[in-house]
Amino acid sequence: MTVTRDADYTEILLSPLRESAKYLPKMGKVEEVDLDGFTRLYGADPLYHWMGLDSPLMFAAHKAAGGMTSVYRQLGIGCERLFRQVIRDELGLNSEQVKWSYEYVDEDNNGKVKKRTLALDGRIELADVNDRAQRSRVEDWIQSRADHLNIIAPIKGAVFEVRQGYKSADSKRQNADLTNATRALGYLLLPTLVIMSTQINHVVRQRYELGNWAVLMGTADVDDAATSTFAFSKHVLGYDLAGYFTRNTRTLRAEVESILKALLEAK
């Protein structure tokens, strides 16, 4: 069972990352540009040709720069899908039960009002968890985090925003997430930011916590379900996620290395 589950989780995690190996830069164009297209484009530009920027090495640099962003983005997608699947498998929830979204009204640049839908990455409603012991663990965790954040509303579940890391201090993203927290609490759901790595700005983390987000970090050496993504998975959900990564690190590293090599090639 463990072998099959590990294989399924590995495919969930790596499938988006494989898309990064196909990355090609657009170079300001509508369509992606391969090496031949890049050489023609830069070779036709007098300055770039004189300076030698129509070199395959320059193409490789552009591909690597954009590819790096793609790797982080696709890793985030894989982590989101993996975390949501763990919730489903451990708590016996279906695909609809772990989804959460809300509608809001927005105005576009032309002043036209549109109804939009915004979704977060996962949900646990206490009423959906049939196993009493599991429900009790989740309920106790939610209540402890709500008490820590001084939330007095009768919380009935949690919603999750899953990220591989949070390297930037993008104020627009932060403001949107703070709005999400307000919306979630309006539905009596605890907003929880799940970071799978340890990469997050300290000031950004503080701002989220002040905005009523419970924040979990990808710390593997801290056995505290209040602060660690992996401790939360092990002690609250009931699945040793860090153990999965440890067992499969050779496979994961090998495939990611092949993706990175493809991105660094001048072709």
Secondary structure by P-SEA (a helix, b strand, c coil): caaaaaaaaaaaaaaaaaaaaaccccccccccccaaaaaaaaaacaaaaaaccccaaaaaaaaaaaaaaaaaaaaaaaaaaaaaaaaaaaaccccccccccbbbbbbccccbbbbbbbbccccccccccccaaaaaaaaaaaaaaaaaacccccccbbbbbcccccccccaaaaaaaaaaaaaaaaacbbbbbbbccccccaaaaaaaaaacccccccccccccccccaaaaaacccccaaaaaaaacaaaaaaaaaaaaaaaaccc
